[in-house]
């Protein structure tokens, strides 16, 4: 045994030559004889199954939930014209004795009579030394038969060079591996024809992926192709907290049965003569080998639009928003909307009752068809004198903000209506600027030189209300506008504008900040001489941004020293908690801190770094699943006297292999001037000239909504205290589309699979507050109720069979965020708690197929997965405060 191993090591080239050879060592060319009919057995199949989630717990539902069929026939290949040098042939193919079988339902077989469209007409293709240059078909042949015949022609093509080929998959890069007994061809990076109804959500952190593999294997008998087979495998899926997708497998093969001598076989003198005789066409009527999609007409099985709305009145009302039934119906309504004309949609919108009109507007805007957008815009133009015009326009703008794939047309129309919306209300003006920024954010990657984006840029330059510009740029998030923000931050002489510019800058990439920008942030944070005096919130944002840059050791040392400075105790506590939390999730920052500590650049004692104060910052896992996790962050900044300055709660998602975070939901409160209401000793405020006010900010799917003023001035505070709802009251309701995807997957056998996936969220943000000025305490609850739905669909459209799978995943998620504050004594006690209510996830699967001249069949399957509720704990100090407050 040792001798054999040693021999192979010494003469490895001899051992390896028996398995694989390069193109230069072996030739697998083959040809065709003009007096021979090549009879093959033709077989092709497709199998589609669904995967509701990935990882070790893949879904396993009964086999009849899959979609699959097989097609068999006899294939006759013969040469009807040959060039003078014998290297070029016009080959004719004929299919006979075709049989169809659906193996998941064995009774579903149709005979050659129903498959006559496939066997009625022959086809020809020009073949030259393994290359198919043109294909020809009878003008009466239908698209389904043409596509399948193109698949057969593609199987007879191989060039034996690692370049590229064009076949039914489109233009693909090829890699050949030649063995003693077979030849293997792998195809990658295939690009087929793109259609207008192919699209995907733009600039979405959690979008989709399609993995595709294609391999062909050939064997030969002297100069004759003995067997040829191609296998394709595709995995289209949405990337969401639970991966929802499909597995598509297809095979195509021909096996030589016999070669028949045929001396009576007619050989034509020219290509034109052969094509005229066989197909009644000319050589100019050639077809490329790429397959074309099958048109899916809306037949009697399509739901009637008005009937659907009538049957789902309850699910379309605003009272149901925040539930999975609302998100399910919303997605279904969008799908139906895309099939309707503008006239039909306008009639529906005009006749709709007030209770469902808002949901219909949301669906029409999300559909993003010219007909649906025009119907909404015309309705809004006609409703400018109605009492509820503010609510209707606000709903339109919010839905526009979250449209997954907005168009230039939409941006143009919103820009046109900005002056009209601004005259109605200042709040609508804010919402319009926020919507414009969100649209530009998603459009920019598609068309950087869009004339509509240029108009938006001009608008920003001409707008005198700079607060609107900075709100809009928060959603735009484009580097080309960064200089506008930097100019404002450099001045920072207006506290409100400076904060808005800094807040917008947090949405950009601090890792790419210039040295000038870092210098500006440093000078503001450390209150260097010559800088205007700012408030704590501005210094807080500057500190955050500095830490997110590739911070130098010197800047990091100075930040840590400032965090230990007792003169700014609450900001110091906040910054130290921020640095500690970021170091837990950033290895480079952790190494820098360790280097500073080990090198003695800062002397740290337990007393210095002990958590003392109400300010806080921490990050905890909320949900961890395949490939990524959902986290929540609590941020709280208090003034020197213990009054609230900034409080934020943030849900975000992060893929494990990436640093990028994508905001799901966050809400925060900014306040100023509260010091005198929490202190009885008459101590001065940090910034005595500040006005008494508070604002609520909500960010959803990384897009900011219009800020809400909670109170302004003493009168506003008293009004807010006395009018605060003692029961949960809805503050925000909306149905929004998250994913929107349509793709055609071309297979080697000529079949074209259509994959669609959409997801939506139905959200209800409600709250309540109880404030006692006498007892100096408060109790507030913010509840986020959401219905989440994912609808994915895959089908094969063909003249003799339509088959596919529909999958719907839906769930409800209700999160309560509770805050209790006791400011009767010093220090103030703050107790924060978060609870997720029990829920279920519903998986519904529908398999369908319809065979020509037979009945259609549908199979339904479903399951429900139960999840217990969960209480999320925060820091130990917060938990101790909760015990103190609740015991009292």
Buried (B, 14 or more C-beta within 10 A) or exposed (E): EEEEEEEEEEEEEEEEEEEEBEEEEEEBEBBBBBEBBBBBBBBBBBBBBBBBBBEEEEBEBEEEBBBBBBBBBBBBBBBBBBEEEEEBBBBBBBBEEBBBBBEBBEEBBBEBEBBBBBBEBBBBBBBEEBBBBBBBBBEEBBBBBBBBBBBBBBBBBBBBEEEBBBBBBBBBBBBBBBBEEBBBBBBEEBBBBEEEEBBBBBBBBBBBEBEBEBBBBBBBEEEBBBBBBBBBBBBBBBBBBBBBBBBBBBBBBBBBEEEEEEEEBEEBEEBBEBBBEBBEBEBEBBBBBBBBBBEEEEEEEEEEBBEBBEEBEEBBBBEBBBBBBBBBBBBBBBBBBBBBEBEBBBBBBEEBEEEBBBBBBBBBBBBBBEBBBBBBBBBBEEBEEEEEBBEBBBBBBBBBBBBBBBBBBBBBBBBEBBEBBBEEBEBBBBBBBBBBBBBBBBBBEEEEEBEBBEBBBEBBEEBEBBBBBBBBBBBBBBEEBBEBBBEBBBEBEBBBBBBBBBBBBEBBEBEEBEEEBBEBBBBBBBEEEEBEEBBBBBBBBBBBBBBBBEBEEEBBBBBBEBBBEEEBBBBBBBBBBBBBBBBEEBEEBBEBBEEBEEEEBBEEEEEBEEEBBBBBBBBBEBBEBBBBBBBBBBBBBBBBBBBBBBBBBBBBBBBEEEEEBBBBBBBBBBBBBBBBBBBEEEEEBBBEEBEBBBBBBBBBBBBBBBBBEBBBEEEBBEEBBEEBEEEBEBBBBBBBBBBBBBBBBBBBBBBBBBBBBBBBBBBBBBBBBBBEEEEBBBBBBBBBBBBBBBBBBBBBBBBBBBBBBBBBBBBBBBBBBBBBBBBBEEEBBBBBBBBBBEBEBBBBBBBBBBBBEBEEBEBEBEEEBEEEEEEBEBBEBBBEBBEEBEEE
